[in-house]
Amino acid sequence: MSVQYFPLSIQPDHTALRGLLNAVAPGGILLFASHDLADLSPRPEQGFDPGDYYQPDDIAKLLDHDWTVLINETRPRTAPAPAGTHHTHDTVLRAQRSL
């Protein structure tokens, strides 16, 4: 399962996230990539707060014993950011579900 730059809102019961995790087959890989929060600023006038969305590290902390975290890190981008953005780093989670 690959989720890249998809704004998944944090929910108290984690319903959407749990659905996503349950969609990964036993032995399968979850790859979740996002912009690093350090590159994002809240924009209250637009109703946007990056802290309202799951980051890879949030997900890693919620994984149980059925998962092995293979990668959970922040990486610098190797290509220039798209015009009009200031993203210089991405966060990446790669986890494998047990068989």
N, C-alpha and C positions, 0 to 999 in steps of 0.2 A: 504494500500500500504506500503510495507516495502522496504527500500533502505538501505543496510548496506555495508559500506566501498566501495561504488561505486564512482569512481572518475568522478564527473560531472563537466565539465569545465564551468567556469563563462563566460557568453555571454552577450554582451551589451544589447540585447533585451530579454534575459532570455527565449528564445524560448524553449529549451529542458526542463528547469525547469517548465515553464508554462504548457507544455505538461504533465509532470509528475503530477503536481498539479491538472490538469483537469481530470486525470485518477482516482482520488479519488472520489468515489461516495458521494452524499449528505449524511451526517451523518457518513461517513467513517473516518478512522484514517490514518494519515500519520506518519510513524515511520522512521526517518532518523538518522542513526548512522555513525560516522566517528572517525578517530583518532584525538586526540587533536593536534592542530597545535604546541603547546609547545613541543610535542614529535617528530616533523618532522623538518628537516632542508632542505633548498633548496639545490639541487644538479645541479648547472648550467651545469656541464660537461655532465650530462645525460639529460639535457633539462627539469628538474623537479623543479617546484616551488609550494609548497603546497598552496600558496596564489592564485594560478590560478584556484582553485576548490572551489565549494560551501561547506561551513561548515553549520551545523545546524542553528547557529545563523544568518547567512546570509539569510537563507530561512525564518526564523521566522520574520525577518525585512521586508520581501517582501510580507508576507501574508496580505490579506485585511480583511475587516469586516466579510467575510464569514467563517473565521477560528477562532478557539479558541486554543491558545497555552496551552497545558496541562503540558508539561515538556520541558524545554530548559536549559540543564545544562551539566557540565563536571563531569564525574564520574571516580573514580579510578578503574582500573581493579582488579578483585578479583582473577584472575588466572594469572600465570606467562606469560609474553610475549612469543610469538613463537621464536624459535631459530633464531638468526640473526637480531632480531628487538629490538627496545627499547621503544615500546609503553607501557606506564604505565597508560594513561588516555584516555577515549573516550568521545566524545560529543554526546549528544542525544537530538533529537527534537521529541516530540510527539504532534501532533496537530489534531484537529477534525474539519471536514468541517460541516458547518451548514446544516440543512435539507432543 
